[in-house]
Amino acid sequence: MRRLKASRTFLISFAACAGWVLLWAWLTRAGGPVSKLMLPSPEAVFHRFLRMWTRPYLGSTLQWHIFSSLSIVLAGWVLGGLVGVPLGIAMAWWKRLKWIVFPIFQLLRPVPPLAWIPLTLVWMGIGDPARITVVFIAALVPWLMNSMQSVYSVDKLLIDAGRTLGASDRRILTRIVCRTALPTLVAGARIALGNAWTTLIAAELLAATAGLGYVALNASRMLDTDVLLVAMLLIGILGGLLSAAMQLATYVLAPWSVRHRAGE
């Protein structure tokens, strides 16, 4: 039954995408209501994609632009996890640490990642470290907040049972809390990755020489709308693939949570 529902969902989604592409082709046909300068046809975008795949654009092939963007996003996302996960768990477990760190975090949390760009330039200069820092800031908030929530979501009866059996706080934290909170941590990782990916173009404002955001920005300045659409579509497709990869990670790391949601 689940496979039938999944197949039906896939067919509906595929048909919807095909319908949108057909509508796009009809609107941008020769003599159509939309100018090709404003919105190139699907055929023109596809030909531009093939050309960028085989020939350098702005000094790099499309494969290198993709690799550059992925490396910046994944580096900032991983650094956000390395800082946010242990800090969030520690803040939720030890109240004194939360009283020290959380007020500062609450003060800085509403500041959007774009606002950090001027200060990042002063600190890091122009280069990959500055771009990674902007992505890191975007990913840190969901990493930390979901890590705190994951500890709060653990049933207190499990913690009390561990203490009754004589387990130390360290053993309770590592053996009970972290394992029980794993589904929430994976969900936080997925949100953090989405935030990191959507900050890509902002990060590549910092004098980038390669990357999909860099391609999109230069194409918009030159009114190369076909190139702009290629970059936007690739950003969307890669973002969807990353989200699917995180969903797969949930199945692998916390399969019981997926079965629980399916049972609901």
Residue pairs with C-beta under 8 A, 6 or more apart in sequence:
2 262
21 42
24 39
24 41
24 42
25 41
25 42
25 43
26 32
27 33
27 34
27 39
28 34
28 36
28 39
28 40
28 41
28 42
29 41
36 44
37 223
37 225
38 225
39 225
39 229
40 48
40 225
40 226
40 229
44 226
45 226
45 229
45 230
45 233
48 226
48 227
48 230
49 62
49 230
52 61
52 62
52 227
52 230
53 61
53 62
53 63
54 61
55 61
57 65
57 215
57 227
58 65
58 209
58 210
58 214
58 215
58 218
59 209
59 210
60 68
60 209
60 210
62 230
62 234
64 210
65 210
65 211
65 212
65 214
65 215
65 231
66 212
66 234
66 238
68 208
68 210
68 211
68 214
69 200
69 204
69 211
69 212
69 213
69 235
69 238
70 238
72 128
72 131
72 132
72 135
72 200
72 203
72 204
72 211
73 135
73 193
73 196
73 197
73 200
73 203
74 196
75 132
75 135
76 131
76 132
76 133
76 134
76 135
76 136
76 138
76 139
76 196
76 199
76 203
77 135
77 136
77 139
77 192
77 193
77 196
79 132
79 136
79 139
80 135
80 136
80 137
80 138
80 139
80 140
80 143
80 192
80 196
81 139
81 143
81 189
81 192
83 136
83 140
83 143
83 144
84 139
84 140
84 141
84 142
84 143
84 144
84 147
84 192
85 143
85 144
85 147
85 185
85 188
86 147
87 101
87 144
87 147
88 143
88 144
88 145
88 146
88 147
88 148
88 150
88 151
89 147
89 148
89 150
89 151
89 173
89 177
89 178
89 181
90 97
91 97
91 98
91 101
91 102
91 144
91 148
92 98
92 147
92 148
92 149
92 150
92 151
92 152
93 151
93 169
93 173
93 177
105 144
109 141
113 134
113 135
113 137
113 138
113 199
113 202
114 202
116 133
116 134
116 137
117 134
117 202
117 205
117 206
120 130
120 133
120 134
120 206
121 130
121 206
123 130
123 133
124 130
124 133
126 206
126 207
127 206
127 207
130 206
131 203
131 204
131 206
131 208
132 203
134 199
134 202
134 203
134 206
135 196
135 199
135 200
135 203
138 195
138 196
138 198
138 199
139 192
139 193
139 195
139 196
140 192
141 192
141 195
142 188
142 191
142 192
142 195
143 188
143 189
143 192
145 188
146 184
146 185
146 187
146 188
146 189
146 191
146 192
147 181
147 185
147 188
149 184
149 188
150 181
150 182
150 184
150 185
150 188
151 177
151 181
153 181
153 184
154 176
154 177
154 180
154 181
155 180
158 176
158 180
159 172
159 176
159 177
162 171
162 172
162 175
162 176
163 172
167 175
167 176
178 185
182 253
182 254
182 257
183 250
183 254
183 256
183 257
186 246
186 249
186 250
186 253
186 254
187 250
189 246
189 249
190 243
190 246
190 247
190 250
193 242
193 243
193 246
194 239
194 242
194 243
197 235
197 238
197 239
197 242
198 239
200 211
200 212
200 213
200 235
201 213
201 216
201 217
201 235
202 213
203 213
204 211
204 212
204 213
204 214
204 217
205 213
205 217
208 214
212 231
212 234
212 235
212 238
213 231
213 235
215 227
215 230
215 231
216 228
216 231
216 232
216 235
218 224
219 225
219 227
219 228
219 231
220 228
250 257
250 258
251 258
